[in-house]
Amino acid sequence: MERFEVRTRSRNQMVKITAQVEAAVRALGLTEGAVLVYSPHTTAGVVVQEGADPDVAHDLLARLAELVPHRHPADRHAEGNSDAHLKTALVGHAQLLPVSGGRLALGTWQQVFLAEFDGPRTRQVWVVKVGSGM
């Protein structure tokens, strides 16, 4: 398993991590198979989304904020970050990504993002080899 850190600057932020995941794939020596890209946090997830236009990440965060507002009358969690937990539950903690020729096999516009919902923080991302191709 490979690990790396990501520092976020905002409470809600999408940070491109494709290059770090690619470096982890190389370090793992995987040529064919898959990797699990995992966030070991309850308020940050991993998302595959369009990376060419930054407005896509902005719009995704804006719509999630509409769907899951920061404060809600039903929230009972004492830390005040119930919205961050719910947003992470919606986007997920991990993505299973194919590897071919020693590289992530992503679509033309796809990038891998850490989705921060309770920042700013320093987060970890774990990359776990799933395939056995060398």
C-alpha positions in Angstrom: 0.0 0.0 0.0 1.1 3.5 -0.8 0.0 6.6 1.2 0.2 10.3 0.6 -1.0 13.5 2.3 -3.3 16.2 0.9 -3.6 19.6 2.5 -6.9 21.3 1.9 -7.5 25.1 2.2 -11.3 25.3 2.5 -14.1 23.7 4.3 -15.4 22.3 1.1 -12.9 21.7 -1.7 -12.1 19.4 -4.6 -8.4 18.7 -4.9 -7.0 16.9 -7.9 -4.9 13.9 -6.8 -4.5 12.1 -10.1 -0.8 12.7 -10.3 -0.2 11.4 -6.8 -2.3 8.3 -7.5 -0.3 7.7 -10.7 2.9 8.0 -8.7 1.5 5.5 -6.2 0.7 3.1 -9.0 4.3 3.3 -10.3 5.6 2.8 -6.7 3.4 -0.3 -6.4 4.9 -1.7 -9.6 1.4 -2.5 -11.0 1.1 -2.7 -14.7 -2.3 -4.4 -15.1 -5.1 -4.7 -12.7 -6.7 -2.1 -10.4 -6.1 0.1 -7.4 -8.4 1.1 -4.6 -8.0 4.8 -3.9 -9.3 5.3 -0.3 -9.8 8.1 2.1 -9.6 6.9 5.8 -11.7 9.8 6.9 -15.4 10.2 7.7 -15.6 13.7 6.3 -13.6 13.4 3.1 -14.1 11.2 0.1 -12.6 10.2 -3.3 -14.4 11.2 -6.5 -13.7 10.7 -10.2 -15.0 13.6 -12.1 -14.2 15.9 -15.0 -11.0 17.7 -14.4 -10.6 19.9 -17.5 -13.1 22.6 -16.4 -12.8 23.8 -12.8 -16.4 24.9 -12.9 -17.5 21.3 -12.7 -15.9 20.8 -9.3 -17.3 24.2 -8.2 -20.8 23.2 -9.4 -20.6 19.8 -7.7 -19.7 21.5 -4.3 -22.4 24.1 -4.8 -25.1 21.6 -5.5 -24.0 19.4 -2.6 -24.2 22.5 -0.3 -27.8 23.1 -1.5 -28.7 19.4 -0.9 -26.9 19.2 2.4 -26.7 22.6 4.2 -24.0 23.2 6.8 -26.5 23.5 9.6 -29.8 21.7 9.8 -32.4 21.6 12.6 -32.3 17.8 12.8 -28.5 17.7 13.3 -27.6 16.3 16.7 -23.8 15.6 16.2 -22.0 17.8 18.8 -19.1 18.6 16.5 -21.4 20.5 14.1 -20.2 18.8 11.0 -23.0 16.4 10.3 -23.2 17.8 6.8 -19.6 16.7 6.1 -20.4 13.2 7.2 -23.5 13.1 4.9 -21.7 14.5 1.9 -19.0 11.9 2.3 -21.6 9.2 2.5 -23.1 10.4 -0.8 -19.8 10.6 -2.7 -18.1 7.7 -1.1 -14.8 7.0 0.6 -13.1 5.2 -2.2 -12.9 4.5 -5.9 -11.8 1.3 -7.6 -9.7 2.4 -10.7 -8.4 0.3 -13.5 -4.7 0.2 -14.4 -3.4 -0.6 -17.8 0.2 -0.3 -19.1 1.2 0.9 -15.7 -1.1 3.9 -15.7 -4.6 4.7 -14.5 -7.1 3.9 -17.3 -9.2 7.0 -17.1 -11.6 8.5 -19.6 -10.6 11.6 -21.6 -11.9 14.2 -19.1 -11.7 12.1 -15.9 -9.5 13.1 -13.0 -9.3 11.7 -9.4 -10.2 14.2 -6.6 -10.1 14.2 -2.9 -13.4 15.7 -1.8 -13.0 17.7 1.4 -16.1 18.5 3.4 -14.7 19.6 6.8 -11.5 21.5 6.1 -9.1 22.9 6.1 -7.2 19.8 7.1 -4.4 17.5 6.2 -5.8 14.3 4.8 -4.4 10.9 4.0 -5.1 9.0 0.8 -4.3 5.3 0.6 -3.7 3.5 -2.7 -4.0 -0.3 -2.5 -3.0 -2.7 -5.3 -5.9 -5.0 -6.2 -4.5 -6.7 -9.3 -1.4 -9.0 -9.4 0.1 -8.0 -12.8 3.7 -6.9 -12.7 
